């Protein structure tokens, strides 16, 4: 019996993974990853690094990438809620410059697979959040890059309350736009 449903988003290589959750009065149990089912769905990346991020409401992390050591990521929200986004930056891709996103939460237990060649970011929607993600390449600080979170050419529909601005790191405020990225 399959324990996961794999659903492509509007940018088809971004895939939402919905696990089967077994619950009763004691709580719940689910598998978060299973190599054979992921491989059958076309996700064969060998993950080599796990990361854990804790943030508070209104924090926006991203849009991040590595330039010469790209990472595929498998993201899941353990507690709280995030709006998770991938932007296709693969040269020659039919969906180049397009984005897709999905709400991940500790309640829905979904994961998002983001292949290599995408910029990734998320906005925290709940008072606090814990996000865990696996990467198929190690983090190389000297190779870090990014894309400006609010570039109008990309047009991400971040679910921000009207008139609010997210809390960003100094680095995330300085990333280039898509047009500037293409000139590099």
C-alpha positions in Angstrom: 0.0 0.0 0.0 1.3 3.4 -0.9 1.9 5.7 2.0 2.3 8.9 0.0 0.4 10.9 -2.6 2.6 13.0 -4.9 1.0 16.1 -6.4 2.8 18.5 -8.8 2.1 22.2 -8.3 1.6 24.8 -11.1 5.4 24.5 -11.7 5.3 20.8 -12.2 8.7 19.9 -10.9 7.7 21.3 -7.5 5.9 18.3 -5.8 3.7 18.3 -2.7 4.0 15.0 -0.8 1.0 14.1 1.3 1.6 11.2 3.7 -0.9 8.8 5.1 -1.5 9.7 8.7 -2.6 7.1 11.3 -4.2 8.7 14.2 -6.2 7.7 17.3 -6.8 9.1 20.9 -3.0 8.8 21.6 -1.9 11.0 18.7 -0.7 10.1 15.3 2.0 8.3 13.3 3.3 8.9 9.8 6.3 8.1 7.6 8.0 11.4 6.4 10.2 9.7 3.8 10.4 6.4 2.1 13.1 6.0 -0.6 11.2 3.3 -2.6 8.0 5.4 -2.9 9.8 8.6 -3.6 11.9 6.9 -6.3 8.7 5.5 -7.9 7.5 9.1 -8.1 10.8 10.3 -9.7 12.4 11.7 -6.6 15.7 9.8 -6.4 17.9 12.4 -4.8 20.3 11.1 -2.1 19.8 13.4 0.8 23.1 14.2 2.7 22.2 17.1 5.1 19.2 17.7 7.4 18.5 21.3 8.6 16.1 22.6 11.3 14.9 26.2 11.3 12.8 27.9 14.1 11.2 31.3 13.3 8.4 33.6 14.5 5.4 35.0 12.7 6.1 37.4 9.9 9.6 36.1 9.3 10.4 35.5 5.6 13.4 33.4 4.9 14.6 33.5 1.3 14.7 33.3 -1.6 17.9 31.1 -1.2 20.0 29.0 -3.5 23.5 27.8 -4.1 25.1 28.9 -7.4 27.5 26.1 -8.4 26.5 23.5 -5.8 22.7 23.5 -6.3 20.6 21.7 -3.7 17.3 19.8 -4.1 15.3 20.1 -0.9 12.6 18.2 0.9 10.9 20.6 3.2 8.3 19.9 6.0 6.8 22.0 8.7 6.9 20.2 12.1 5.0 22.8 14.1 3.1 25.9 13.0 2.4 27.0 9.5 4.4 28.4 6.6 3.8 29.5 3.0 6.6 27.7 1.2 7.7 28.8 -2.3 10.0 27.6 -5.1 11.1 29.8 -8.1 12.4 28.0 -11.2 15.8 29.4 -12.2 16.8 26.6 -14.5 18.1 28.0 -17.7 16.0 26.7 -20.7 13.2 25.5 -18.5 9.7 26.0 -19.8 8.7 27.4 -16.4 11.8 29.6 -15.9 11.1 32.6 -13.7 7.8 31.1 -12.5 7.0 30.3 -8.9 4.6 28.0 -7.1 3.8 27.7 -3.4 1.9 25.8 -0.8 1.0 26.0 2.8 2.8 23.5 4.9 1.9 22.9 8.5 2.3 20.7 11.5 -1.4 19.8 11.0 -1.4 18.8 7.3 2.0 17.0 7.6 2.7 17.7 3.9 6.2 18.1 2.5 7.4 20.0 -0.6 10.1 18.7 -2.9 12.1 21.5 -4.6 14.5 20.2 -7.3 18.0 21.6 -8.0 18.0 24.9 -9.8 15.2 26.6 -7.8 15.3 29.4 -5.3 13.5 28.6 -2.1 11.9 30.7 0.6 9.1 30.6 3.1 6.9 33.0 5.1 5.9 32.2 8.7 2.1 32.3 9.1 1.8 31.2 12.8 3.2 32.6 16.0 6.1 30.2 15.9 7.3 27.5 13.5 9.7 24.7 13.2 10.8 23.7 9.7 13.0 20.7 8.9 14.4 20.0 5.5 16.7 17.6 3.8 19.2 18.7 1.1 21.0 16.5 -1.5 24.1 18.7 -1.4 26.1 20.1 1.5 25.7 23.8 2.3 28.7 25.8 1.0 28.6 29.4 2.5 30.9 30.8 -0.2 28.4 29.6 -2.9 25.3 31.1 -1.5 23.0 33.2 -3.7 19.5 34.4 -3.7 16.6 36.2 -5.4 14.8 39.2 -4.1 11.7 38.1 -2.2 9.4 40.7 -3.7 10.6 41.0 -7.3 7.6 42.2 -9.3 8.8 40.3 -12.4 8.4 37.0 -10.4 5.3 38.2 -8.6 5.1 35.8 -5.7 1.7 36.1 -4.0 3.0 36.1 -0.4 0.0 35.9 2.0 1.0 39.0 4.0 -1.6 41.0 5.8 -2.4 44.3 4.0 0.3 46.9 4.6 2.6 44.6 6.5 6.3 44.0 5.6 8.0 40.7 6.5 10.9 40.5 8.9 14.0 39.8 6.7 17.6 39.3 7.3 19.9 42.0 6.0 21.2 39.5 3.4 17.7 38.6 2.2 16.9 42.3 1.7 19.9 42.6 -0.7 19.4 39.7 -3.2 19.2 40.7 -6.9 16.0 40.8 -8.9 15.5 38.1 -11.6 16.7 40.6 -14.3 19.8 41.4 -12.2 20.4 37.6 -11.6 20.3 37.0 -15.4 23.1 39.5 -16.0 25.5 37.7 -13.6 
